[in-house]
Amino acid sequence: MTKDDGGSRVKGKVAVITGGRGDLGSACAELLAREGAQVASFDVSGERRFPDHDRIREYDVDVTDEDGVNQAVGRVQQELGPIDVLVNAAGIIGRPSPSHESTPEEFDRIFNINVKGLWLMTRAVVPGMMELRRGSVINFSSTHGITGGKSVPLYHATKGAVRLLTKADAHTYGEYGIRFNSIHPGSMRTTMSSSAANASAVGPEAYYAQLLGSNAIKRQGEPMEVAQGVLYLASDESAFSTGSELVIDGGYTSI
């Protein structure tokens, strides 16, 4: 069993995190659990990331499957209690290609995971939060949901959709005490980033030179640096923050 380090910033809260076996999602799960939350980690079936953790339970869930999402959320409510925090971190970047070379199948897949899956999770969790009249939903967008770029236009489109859906839901559910905020990581040191660099037409070295060239801080971010932002938005410290965009990008969007 993993030792309880005694953090209390989200003590007593139940948090659901999608993409919980990915680099960013697992960092969020680890930090929220360290700070006192009971965490339900959702991801497609695969190797357990936290097989012996006393505060993290892992569930095999495909976020694009409505029935599977509803059943998993119901299990969490029965096993852990009412859900206080939802972190929608699941996502894919897709194949680097301009719009005219992308396929309808690629379009459907990336929108199903990055947008529909997030919406299905929100749809399943929010009614319980409405009953409690409290909750925090944190949606993973990206700097690519704020800026344009030619390498992965479909990814940009999905993350822009997440950004505006977050703002719309913030206005819709604010009267119930539910907060919606988006988080916008820049280039992070993750497996997804490495795969995108290796698949780029210019090669990984030129890819990272271009990506990090505009950063004020000349490096990639670490997953735990994003998780710290998620922790703030999940905690009561951010009680007056909703509809906001928390950008963690080393200054990439500051120009």
Secondary structure as GFF3:
##gff-version 3
##sequence-region A 1 255
A	DSSP	beta_strand	14	18	.	.	.	ID=ss1
A	DSSP	alpha_helix	23	34	.	.	.	ID=ss2
A	DSSP	beta_strand	38	43	.	.	.	ID=ss3
A	DSSP	beta_strand	56	60	.	.	.	ID=ss4
A	DSSP	alpha_helix	66	79	.	.	.	ID=ss5
A	DSSP	beta_strand	85	88	.	.	.	ID=ss6
A	DSSP	three_ten_helix	99	101	.	.	.	ID=ss7
A	DSSP	alpha_helix	104	111	.	.	.	ID=ss8
A	DSSP	pi_helix	112	116	.	.	.	ID=ss9
A	DSSP	alpha_helix	117	132	.	.	.	ID=ss10
A	DSSP	beta_strand	135	140	.	.	.	ID=ss11
A	DSSP	three_ten_helix	143	145	.	.	.	ID=ss12
A	DSSP	alpha_helix	153	173	.	.	.	ID=ss13
A	DSSP	three_ten_helix	174	176	.	.	.	ID=ss14
A	DSSP	beta_strand	178	185	.	.	.	ID=ss15
A	DSSP	alpha_helix	191	199	.	.	.	ID=ss16
A	DSSP	alpha_helix	204	212	.	.	.	ID=ss17
A	DSSP	alpha_helix	223	234	.	.	.	ID=ss18
A	DSSP	three_ten_helix	236	238	.	.	.	ID=ss19
A	DSSP	beta_strand	245	248	.	.	.	ID=ss20
A	DSSP	three_ten_helix	252	254	.	.	.	ID=ss21
###
